[in-house]
Amino acid sequence: MSPEVRSRMMSGIRGKNTKPEMIIRRGLHALGFRFRLHEKKLPGKPDLVFPGRKAVIFIHGCFWHGHDCNLFKWPSSRVEFWQAKIFRNREIDAAAEAALLAAGWRVAAVWECALKGRTRLPLEVVIGQCAAWLRSEEASLTIRGADNEAGAPL
């Protein structure tokens, strides 16, 4: 693939309103949850903010956040650039989560592999876990793809 084609493809990747984010938004909205989107005043600009529940949900793309799953593969070109970028993204994620927790917010992360690919979980399971967490007092939640064919979470 030429650098020009790759550049055009990469520039088309969105950071907001991604397919995984829209799936979670629609599912939670259908269950009656109301939220704000991409609150700039909060660390990390969470994808979904539930002010009344003092909770946020991040929907992470496995590639961009360097998730250890079957959807993530280190690029073979410009290795140093991609390592620095992905490691920095991980640092930003950790700092944002720590700052939110310190400020009294509850933090959830839904990984793309829970919604896509061979390790995806049934959508009703993912939405149900998010809804149950939002109704609870738990400080954090992480939803990853299944680690086996029976659909057990990683």
Residue, then its C-alpha position, 0 to 999 in steps of 0.5 A: m500500500s502506498p503512503e498516500v493511500r495509507s494516509r488517506m485511509m488513516s485520515g478517514i478514521r473517526g475518533k467520535n461517533t464510531k460504530p462501537e460507540m453508536i451501538i452502546r449509545r443506542g442500546l443504553h438509550a433504548l433502556g432509558f439511560r440518558f447521557r452527555l457525549h464527549e464532555k470536554k471538561l472531564p479528563g479524557k473526554p469520555d464517550l458517554v457521561f452520566p452526570g446524575r450517576k457520576a459515571v462515564i463510559f469509554i469505548h476503546g478501539c483495540f488498535w488505537h489503545g493497544h489492547d491485548c486481543n486478537l484485533f490488535k497487531w503492531p504495524s510492521s512499518r514505522v514501528e517506532f512511530w506507532q509504538a510511541k503513539i500507542f504507548r502514549n495513548r495508554e498513558i493518557d487513558a490511565a491518567a484520565e481514569a485515575a483523575l476521574l476516579a480521584a474526582g469521585w467519578r465511576v469509570a467503565a471501559v468497553w473494548e471494541c473486541a467485545l462488540k466485533g470479531r471472533t471474540r465478540l459477546p452477544l450485544e444484549v450481554v454487553i449492554g446488560q453489563c453496562a446497564a447493571w454497572l450504571r445501576s450499581e455503586e461499583a467504581s469501575l467496569t471493563i468489558r472485553g471480548a470472550d476468551n473462548e467459544a463458549g463466550a466467557p469474558l476475558 
